[in-house]
């Protein structure tokens, strides 16, 4: 694992522990992950088709993109916490995912 990835994964774990957020079990953590995925979907919708809500001010594209990045970070934070619960590095997850896709689509189909 690269030092930067390991440091980031450890920092997130410590940050969550310091706030008592890592006391939740995997089922609760998956619930939090789904909440953040929904917020990511909302951010993407705002960029792609807008919100069309009279109670929300229209935001410039750069602010909408910042919100998307923040929500994607929240998704990754929850994925990292789940990975840590099972002692799996993010780099290992990505390598296994890459290998799975390469094997599945090696015939070019």
C-alpha positions in Angstrom: 0.0 0.0 0.0 1.3 3.5 -0.8 2.3 5.6 2.2 -0.3 8.3 1.2 -3.1 5.8 1.0 -2.2 4.2 4.3 -1.9 7.6 6.0 -5.2 8.7 4.6 -7.0 5.5 5.7 -5.4 5.8 9.2 -6.3 9.5 9.5 -9.9 8.8 8.6 -10.0 6.0 11.1 -8.6 8.2 13.9 -10.9 11.1 13.0 -14.0 8.9 13.3 -12.7 7.3 16.5 -12.0 10.6 18.1 -15.7 11.6 17.6 -17.1 8.2 18.6 -18.3 7.6 15.0 -16.5 4.3 14.7 -18.5 2.9 17.6 -21.3 2.0 15.1 -21.4 -1.5 13.7 -21.3 -2.4 10.1 -25.1 -2.4 9.6 -25.3 1.2 10.9 -22.3 2.2 8.9 -23.9 0.8 5.7 -26.9 3.0 6.5 -24.7 6.0 6.8 -23.1 5.1 3.5 -26.5 4.9 1.8 -27.4 8.3 3.1 -24.2 9.7 1.7 -24.8 8.0 -1.7 -28.2 9.7 -1.7 -26.6 13.1 -1.1 -24.1 12.3 -3.9 -27.0 11.6 -6.2 -28.6 14.9 -5.2 -25.3 16.8 -6.0 -25.1 15.1 -9.4 -28.7 16.0 -10.2 -28.1 19.6 -9.3 -25.2 19.7 -11.8 -26.9 17.8 -14.6 -30.5 18.9 -14.5 -30.9 21.3 -11.6 -33.0 21.2 -8.5 -36.0 23.4 -9.7 -36.9 24.3 -6.1 -38.2 27.8 -5.2 -36.7 27.4 -1.7 -33.2 27.0 -3.0 -31.0 29.6 -4.6 -29.3 28.6 -7.9 -25.6 27.8 -7.3 -22.8 28.4 -9.7 -21.3 25.3 -11.3 -18.0 25.6 -9.4 -20.0 25.5 -6.1 -22.1 22.5 -7.3 -18.9 20.7 -8.2 -17.4 21.4 -4.7 -20.6 19.9 -3.2 -20.2 16.8 -5.3 -16.6 16.4 -4.2 -17.6 16.8 -0.6 -20.3 14.2 -0.9 -18.0 11.8 -2.8 -15.5 12.3 0.1 -18.2 11.3 2.6 -18.9 8.2 0.6 -15.3 7.3 0.6 -15.0 8.0 4.3 -17.7 5.5 5.0 -16.2 2.9 2.6 -12.8 3.3 4.4 -14.4 2.8 7.8 -16.1 -0.3 6.6 -12.9 -1.6 5.0 -11.1 -0.9 8.3 -13.7 -2.9 10.2 -12.7 -5.9 8.1 -8.9 -5.1 8.0 -8.9 -4.5 4.2 -6.9 -1.7 2.6 -8.4 0.6 0.0 -5.5 -0.3 -2.4 -6.4 -4.0 -2.0 -10.0 -3.3 -2.7 -9.1 -1.4 -5.9 -6.6 -4.1 -7.0 -9.2 -6.9 -6.5 -11.8 -4.8 -8.3 -9.5 -4.2 -11.3 -8.6 -7.9 -11.5 -12.3 -8.9 -11.4 -13.2 -6.6 -14.2 -10.1 -7.5 -16.3 -10.9 -11.2 -15.9 -14.6 -10.7 -16.6 -14.1 -8.7 -19.8 -10.8 -10.2 -21.0 -12.5 -11.5 -24.2 -13.4 -7.9 -25.1 -17.2 -8.5 -24.7 
